[in-house]
Amino acid sequence: MLVEMTELVGRQIYTPDGRLLGEVDNLVVDVEGAKIDGLFVAESSPLLVDESKPVSVPYRWVAAVNDVVLLKYFPKRVSMKKAPARAAKELEAAAPAAR
């Protein structure tokens, strides 16, 4: 079954264990390779992604596309952590105040 790229927009995306991740809002396309690289979800499930942040799901994680998109892989939970460099700068800024 062939699916046009534009037909993917608006389809619901489900994890392998049946949880709704969100809807396809846009596609990440490799124009030179003429293939889809990923599915962009603007508003993800807060049960799966911290603060319902936007996520891009690599297309290699897609198991099946029909009325919905079924993933063969998705992490149990996606969280946004502070970058180590930023945390180090915050510690350095706080250190002179402690003296």
Backbone as CSV, one residue per row, in Angstrom:
resi,resn,N_x,N_y,N_z,CA_x,CA_y,CA_z,C_x,C_y,C_z
1,MET,0.839,-1.183,0.000,0.000,0.000,0.000,0.884,1.245,0.000
2,LEU,0.747,2.075,-0.991,1.488,3.321,-1.066,0.686,4.428,-0.399
3,VAL,1.402,5.270,0.327,0.767,6.390,1.009,1.485,7.657,0.574
4,GLU,0.726,8.647,0.131,1.306,9.938,-0.226,1.805,10.616,1.041
5,MET,2.891,11.375,0.925,3.438,12.060,2.095,2.404,12.966,2.740
6,THR,1.649,13.668,1.944,0.670,14.605,2.493,-0.435,13.893,3.261
7,GLU,-0.658,12.623,2.974,-1.689,11.856,3.678,-1.269,11.515,5.110
8,LEU,0.031,11.587,5.418,0.511,11.280,6.766,0.160,12.379,7.761
9,VAL,0.103,13.619,7.288,-0.189,14.745,8.175,-1.589,14.572,8.760
10,GLY,-1.651,14.660,10.091,-2.929,14.519,10.790,-3.180,13.123,11.340
11,ARG,-2.382,12.154,10.928,-2.578,10.786,11.446,-2.025,10.660,12.854
12,GLN,-2.707,9.879,13.656,-2.259,9.646,15.019,-1.092,8.659,15.021
13,ILE,-0.160,8.888,15.961,1.008,8.019,16.102,0.899,7.278,17.427
14,TYR,1.025,5.954,17.369,0.942,5.110,18.558,2.263,4.389,18.798
15,THR,2.616,4.264,20.076,3.824,3.547,20.469,3.579,2.045,20.339
16,PRO,4.623,1.228,20.434,4.439,-0.223,20.312,3.487,-0.814,21.345
17,ASP,3.378,-0.161,22.520,2.463,-0.678,23.538,1.091,-0.012,23.493
18,GLY,0.798,0.715,22.421,-0.548,1.241,22.193,-0.850,2.592,22.793
19,ARG,0.154,3.316,23.262,-0.096,4.649,23.822,-0.011,5.697,22.719
20,LEU,-0.928,6.672,22.773,-0.965,7.729,21.774,0.142,8.739,22.035
21,LEU,1.039,8.917,21.067,2.113,9.897,21.170,1.613,11.273,20.750
22,GLY,0.842,11.332,19.703,0.332,12.599,19.170,-0.032,12.430,17.712
23,GLU,-0.146,13.548,17.013,-0.481,13.528,15.589,0.698,14.026,14.764
24,VAL,0.801,13.524,13.559,1.822,14.001,12.627,1.439,15.421,12.212
25,ASP,2.304,16.378,12.546,2.053,17.770,12.165,2.844,18.182,10.934
26,ASN,3.973,17.503,10.725,4.809,17.821,9.581,5.749,16.663,9.326
27,LEU,6.444,16.720,8.218,7.387,15.666,7.857,8.787,16.245,7.735
28,VAL,9.774,15.455,8.139,11.176,15.811,7.946,11.616,15.024,6.716
29,VAL,11.996,15.740,5.663,12.267,15.097,4.370,13.718,15.295,3.948
30,ASP,14.336,14.211,3.497,15.660,14.252,2.871,15.396,14.438,1.381
31,VAL,15.508,15.680,0.925,15.168,15.996,-0.457,16.117,15.314,-1.436
32,GLU,17.425,15.341,-1.131,18.396,14.729,-2.033,18.192,13.222,-2.130
33,GLY,17.870,12.576,-1.015,17.655,11.133,-1.005,16.237,10.733,-1.361
34,ALA,15.351,11.739,-1.512,13.947,11.508,-1.854,13.278,10.528,-0.890
35,LYS,13.463,10.798,0.416,12.834,9.917,1.406,12.442,10.713,2.645
36,ILE,11.544,10.132,3.429,11.116,10.740,4.683,12.119,10.349,5.758
37,ASP,12.639,11.346,6.477,13.573,11.087,7.574,12.864,10.995,8.919
38,GLY,11.751,11.711,9.055,11.081,11.692,10.348,9.688,12.281,10.306
39,LEU,8.987,12.073,11.416,7.645,12.611,11.594,7.714,13.622,12.736
40,PHE,7.238,14.838,12.506,7.280,15.878,13.521,5.941,15.942,14.240
41,VAL,6.011,15.887,15.568,4.823,15.975,16.420,4.956,17.255,17.238
42,ALA,4.084,18.239,16.990,4.183,19.530,17.664,3.731,19.451,19.120
43,GLU,2.688,18.690,19.391,2.174,18.565,20.754,2.092,17.082,21.111
44,SER,3.064,16.626,21.868,3.145,15.209,22.224,2.420,14.944,23.542
45,SER,2.192,13.683,23.833,1.518,13.282,25.062,2.387,13.596,26.279
46,PRO,1.830,14.245,27.291,2.606,14.523,28.507,2.960,13.250,29.280
47,LEU,2.299,12.155,28.973,2.628,10.883,29.607,3.916,10.289,29.036
48,LEU,4.271,10.720,27.826,5.447,10.173,27.145,6.602,11.164,27.031
49,VAL,6.280,12.462,26.974,7.296,13.490,26.765,7.085,14.616,27.783
50,ASP,8.158,14.971,28.497,8.075,16.064,29.474,7.469,17.316,28.864
51,GLU,6.514,17.884,29.568,5.887,19.152,29.189,5.283,19.150,27.790
52,SER,4.955,17.981,27.265,4.361,17.854,25.923,5.190,18.561,24.852
53,LYS,6.491,18.534,25.018,7.394,19.207,24.074,7.262,18.587,22.685
54,PRO,7.566,19.364,21.644,7.572,18.816,20.286,8.678,17.771,20.136
55,VAL,8.420,16.753,19.343,9.416,15.720,19.071,9.427,15.382,17.589
56,SER,10.576,14.925,17.129,10.709,14.405,15.775,11.035,12.925,15.900
57,VAL,10.170,12.110,15.366,10.334,10.660,15.449,11.041,10.169,14.192
58,PRO,12.198,9.538,14.332,12.883,9.010,13.140,11.983,8.018,12.386
59,TYR,11.967,8.137,11.087,11.078,7.279,10.296,11.471,5.803,10.392
60,ARG,12.711,5.531,10.741,13.139,4.128,10.895,12.429,3.458,12.074
61,TRP,11.821,4.228,12.965,11.065,3.683,14.094,9.643,3.300,13.706
62,VAL,9.207,3.646,12.492,7.839,3.364,12.047,7.722,1.907,11.621
63,ALA,6.730,1.210,12.204,6.488,-0.190,11.859,5.444,-0.313,10.761
64,ALA,4.380,0.506,10.855,3.285,0.396,9.891,2.548,1.717,9.761
65,VAL,2.037,1.957,8.558,1.227,3.146,8.294,-0.051,2.679,7.628
66,ASN,-1.171,3.028,8.231,-2.475,2.751,7.643,-3.379,3.889,8.083
67,ASP,-4.443,3.608,8.812,-5.292,4.673,9.341,-4.554,5.445,10.428
68,VAL,-3.607,4.783,11.078,-2.745,5.394,12.096,-1.309,5.007,11.788
69,VAL,-0.377,5.635,12.496,1.037,5.278,12.373,1.404,4.484,13.619
70,LEU,1.942,3.288,13.415,2.355,2.437,14.529,3.878,2.385,14.560
71,LEU,4.433,2.686,15.743,5.883,2.662,15.891,6.351,1.293,16.356
72,LYS,7.548,0.894,15.921,8.144,-0.348,16.421,9.052,-0.062,17.604
73,TYR,9.366,1.250,17.823,10.189,1.641,18.960,9.839,3.059,19.380
74,PHE,9.802,3.280,20.682,9.736,4.619,21.261,10.192,4.493,22.704
75,PRO,11.019,5.417,23.190,11.491,5.316,24.578,10.324,5.353,25.560
76,LYS,10.521,4.770,26.737,9.461,4.765,27.749,9.064,6.179,28.132
77,ARG,10.037,7.070,28.205,9.769,8.465,28.569,10.877,9.334,28.001
78,VAL,10.503,10.486,27.448,11.471,11.435,26.921,11.506,12.619,27.874
79,SER,12.692,12.893,28.418,12.818,14.031,29.329,13.908,14.958,28.828
80,MET,13.728,16.224,29.117,14.698,17.236,28.716,15.580,17.522,29.929
81,LYS,16.859,17.246,29.798,17.803,17.483,30.885,18.633,18.706,30.567
82,LYS,19.120,19.365,31.621,19.998,20.509,31.414,21.297,20.043,30.778
83,ALA,21.819,20.875,29.914,23.103,20.578,29.297,24.190,20.694,30.358
84,PRO,25.161,19.771,30.398,26.223,19.821,31.401,26.983,21.144,31.414
85,ALA,27.244,21.748,30.270,27.992,23.008,30.208,27.211,24.118,30.899
86,ARG,25.916,24.141,30.715,25.088,25.170,31.337,25.075,24.990,32.850
87,ALA,24.984,23.762,33.314,24.989,23.487,34.752,26.319,23.912,35.364
88,ALA,27.422,23.695,34.663,28.735,24.088,35.160,28.832,25.609,35.268
89,LYS,28.288,26.336,34.277,28.309,27.804,34.312,27.483,28.314,35.488
90,GLU,26.363,27.683,35.767,25.532,28.090,36.896,26.259,27.866,38.216
91,LEU,27.010,26.773,38.320,27.787,26.508,39.534,28.894,27.541,39.703
92,GLU,29.559,27.915,38.606,30.622,28.911,38.669,30.064,30.275,39.080
93,ALA,28.898,30.607,38.569,28.276,31.891,38.911,27.879,31.934,40.385
94,ALA,27.465,30.815,40.928,27.039,30.749,42.327,28.230,30.686,43.283
95,ALA,29.374,30.203,42.835,30.550,30.034,43.694,31.058,31.345,44.292
96,PRO,31.200,32.450,43.546,31.682,33.708,44.154,30.733,34.227,45.229
97,ALA,29.457,33.997,45.071,28.481,34.463,46.059,28.636,33.713,47.375
98,ALA,29.135,32.491,47.319,29.285,31.672,48.527,30.508,32.080,49.335
99,ARG,31.446,32.813,48.746,32.696,33.209,49.418,32.500,34.317,50.376
